Amino acid sequence: MSSSYKILFRALSFLLLVILLSACKKKSINCGVECTYNEELIFQTGFEGATLSNGEYENANFTGVDMAFNEKSDWSDLIDHPNIGFVEVGYEDGSDNQRSASIVDDPDSVGNKVLKFNIKEAHIKEGSNKKGRVQLSVHDNKCIKELYEEISLKFHPDLAYIKESSDKFYWFTLFEFWNNGAWTKEKNTFRVSVNLYKEEGSGNEIYFRVKSDYKNCKTCEWKEVWGETATAFPVIYGEWMHLELYLKEGDENNGRFMLSVTPEGGSKITLFDIINTTQHPKEKCPDGFTHFEVAKMYTSEDNINYMNSADKELSVFWDNLRLTINKQP
């Protein structure tokens, strides 16, 4: 290699390094923001009185008041809260004939309004693959170091068809809590996510699984820090399950994640109560859960196509959402 090519190669290598390093901020977005941490109910709804404005290729926004509650049940209570950045149903891409969120009657209880997520086809390109997403996003938040969420969840009965697949089933995200987002260019991206999970083999049950992982902003690879699967509780279909989730920001000795489920007509079961880090292991300035998806359906093209091949509906129903910050179980 000639000296001129060596100089050019070094210059290009240096430029690439600068670009990679500049892609990651040196600290968390809310590092240094003054906060108070008082327990506060910030929102509750049964999705009664709710309206979704939903453009063909746009994310959807909520308005309306659930009159069944006497406080914190106007969507503006959540949207305009000083700790909350913005609230919307996010799709990332696609049109309404591919994915949708809608307020509908509970299919098993006409007159009870619920939130329905549905994916008909993979609508997001990711490299040579595709995926599907519908999520209720609460993003760009500040001063939330503890979050307590309650929500009811019902899987469409068709989802049980996944058990017949011989493949491992691990990518079906229901909740995601970000302590530095992957899209914000912060250095220490970290998340806790709740998924559905099935081992390889036809007929195996599906379970809830929680994991934490972080993304290396230079290599774009994800590394799992900890994870657990609730094998004592196979998920149920066509019936409501009331979930309670709790997250506390902290390191491996002080962070906490808890998830309990109460099946319709049953008793409360604690699926997870984990003491471990809920922030990046190298985080020097933890700044709370800056983004979270309180209800989500996010999965692969393979899973979507598998359901479509058998003319099965891929839908999840949500009800009875309640969000409290800085509350402990």
N, C-alpha and C positions, 0 to 999 in steps of 0.2 A: 504494500500500500504506500503510495507516495505521501510526502509530508503534507501536501495540500489536502489530500483526502483524509489524512489523519486529523488535521485541524478541523475540517468540516464535520467529521464523525464525532469528535469531541464536543464541538459546538452544538450539534444536534442532540447528543446525549445529555448535555447540560440543560438544553432547552426543555427536553422531555422531563428531566428530573424536576425542573422548576414548575412545569405544568402539573405534574403529579403532586408535588408538595403544596402548591397553591390550591389544589382541589379540596384540601382538607384544612379547615380553620384550626387554629391552635388551641381553641377552647370552646366550651359549650356556649350556645347563643345567649342564654340567660345568666351566664356566670357574672356574679356581682349584683344582680337585681335584688333589691330589698323586698323581703317577703314577711308576711305573718302567716302562721299556720294554725288557724282555728277550724274546728270541725264545722262543716256547713253543708246542708243539703242544697245542691245547686239546681236540680231539675228532677221532675218525675212526670211520667205520662203512661197512659194505657193506649196511646195512639188514637183515642177518641178525639174528635174535633180537629184532627191534624189534616193538613193539606200539603201535598208535594207538588211544587212547580217543576216540571220535568221536560226540558227541551229535548228534541230528537237526538242531538249529539252533545248535550250539555249535562253537567252535574245537576243534581236536584236539591232544592231548598225547602225547608219546613216552615210552615206558619200554622197558627191556630192555638187553641187553649183546650185542655182536657178539664172539663167542668166537674169531673168526679173528685178532684182534689181542690183544697182551699188555698194552696200556695205552691209556688214554683212549678206550675204546670203549663205556663205559656212558653212556647218555643223561644220567644224573645228573652226569657229569663236565662236560658242557656246561652243563646247566641250573643247576648250583650253582657254576659258576666265578665268582670274585669280580669279573671284568670284565664278566660277562654279566648282563643284567637278567632277561629271560624268553625262553623258546623255545616256539613253538607253530606249528601249521598254522592260518593265518588265512584266513577266507572273506569277512569283513565282513558278509555277509548270505546268505540263501537256505537251502535244505535239501539233504539228501544226494541227492535225485533230480534236482537241478539242477547240483551240483558236488560233487567229492569228492577226498580224498586217501586212498590205501590202500596197504598193503604186499601185493604180489602176486608171483607168479612172473614172471620175465623171459619175455615171450611167445616168445622165440627160444631160451631155455635154461631148461627146467623144472628147478626146484630152486635157482636163483639168485634170491634175494629182492631186489626193487627197490621203489622208491617211485614210485607212479603218481599223476599229477594228471590229472583229467578234468573238462571242462566240457560239460554237455549243453544248458544254456540260460542266457541272460543273467539274472542273479539279483540285481543291485544297481542300484537306481534312482539316477540322477544327473541331476537336473533333469528334462527331458523324455525323456532317453535312458536306456539301461541298459548294463551291462558285466558282465564275469565275472572272478572272481579266485580263485586257490588259491595260497598261498605259504607257504614255510617261513620264519617270521619269527624273527630273533634281535635283540631290541629292548631299549631302555633300557640300553645298554652304556656303559662308561666306559674311558678310557685305552687306546683302540685307534687308534693313529695309522698303523699298517701292518697290512694284512690280506692273507693268502695263502690262497686257496681252491682246492682241487682237487675236481672232481666229474665224473662221467660222465653224459652226456645222450644220450637217444635219442628222436627224434620218431616218433610213430606214422606209418606209411607214408601214411595218408590226408591228412596235413598237406600233402603235395605238391600236393594239389588247389588250394591257394591260388594256385599259379602260373597257373592257368587264368583267374583273375579279371582283368578289365580295370582294376580299381581299384588305386590305390597302396596298398601294405600296409606300414604303419609302426608300428602299435600292437600289439605282441605282446611283452610284457616278460618276460624270463627271469631277470634279476638286477637288484637295485636296492640302492644303497649311499647312505645318508643321512648327511650332515654337517649336522645340524639337520633334524628332521622337519617335514613340512608340517602336522602335527596337534598339535605341541607348543607352539605360540604363541611360538616363538623368532623373533627378528627376521630372522635370516639363513638362511632355508631353502635347502638346496642338496642335490643328489643327482647321482650318476653311475648311469646305467642302461644295460643291454644289451638290445637288442630284435632282432627279426627285421625285415627291410626288403626291399621290392620296389618297383621303379619302376612307374609307371602303364603298363599294357599287358599283354594276355594273353600268357602263355608266358614272361614274364621270370623269371629266377632269383631266389631268396630268399637274402639274405646276413645275416650278423651286422652290427649297427650299434651303436656306443656313443656316448652323448652325455652332456653335463652341462648342467643347467639349474637355475634358481632361481625361486622363487615370490615375487612381491611380495605381502606380507601385507595390503596395503591394497587392491590391485586384484584379487588372486587370479589374476593372469595369470602364465604361465610364460615365461621368456626363456632360450633356448639360449645357452650360453657357448661350447662347442666340441662338435664331433661328427665322427665318421669312419665310413665304411662299408667293410667288408672285401670288396671286389668280386672279389678274386683267389680267393676260396674260396666257391663256392656251397654252401649247407648240404646235408647228405645226410639221407636218411630211412630208418627201419627198421634203422639200424646205429648202434652206439655211437660217440660222440665223447668223448674225455677232454679236459676243459677245465682250464686253469690261469689263475686271475685274481689279479692283484696290484694293490693300491691303497696309495698313500702319501699321507697328508694333507700339503698344501702349497699355496703360492701358484702363480702362473703360471710361476715359474722353478723350483719345487721339488716341486710335486705330480706324481704319476705314476700312470698306469693301464696295465696290461699284460694282454693276453689271448692265450693260445695254445691251439691245438686239435691233438689227435692222433687222426686217424680210426682206427677199428678196423683193425689190421693195417698201418697207415701210419706215417709219420714226423711228428714234431712240427712245426707251422707256427705262427709268430708272426703273429697277425692285427693286433694293435695294440700299440704301445709308445709311449705319448703322454706327453710332458712338458708339463703345463699345470695350471691350478688344479684342485684337488679340494676346495676350500672356497669359500664365497661370496666374491666379489671384495671385499666390504666387511667381511669377518670380521676382528674385532680380537682375538678370543680363541678361536682354533681349539681344539676339544676332542675331536677324533677322530671316528670313524664310530660314532655313537651308535645307529644302527639299520641293519640290513641284512637283505635277503631272499636267502638263499643258494641258493634254488631257487624259481622263480615262474612262474606262467602267468596273465597279466593282459591282457585284450584287450576289444575293443569288441563291442557287440551286432551290428553289421554283419558282423564276421568270424565270430561264432558262428552267426548265421543263415545265412550263406553256406555253411558246412560242413553245417549241419543240412538245408538245402534239397536237398543231394545225398546225404543219409544217410551222411555221412562222420564218422568219430570224431575228436574233438578231444582228444588225449591226449599227454602228455609223460612219459617215464620217466627216473628218476634213480638213480644208483648211485655207490658209491666216493667218499663225501664225506670230505674232510679239511680241517680248519681250523687254521691256524697264525697267531698274532699276532706282530707285530714281526719278521717274516721278510722278507728281501729275495731277489729271484730271482737 
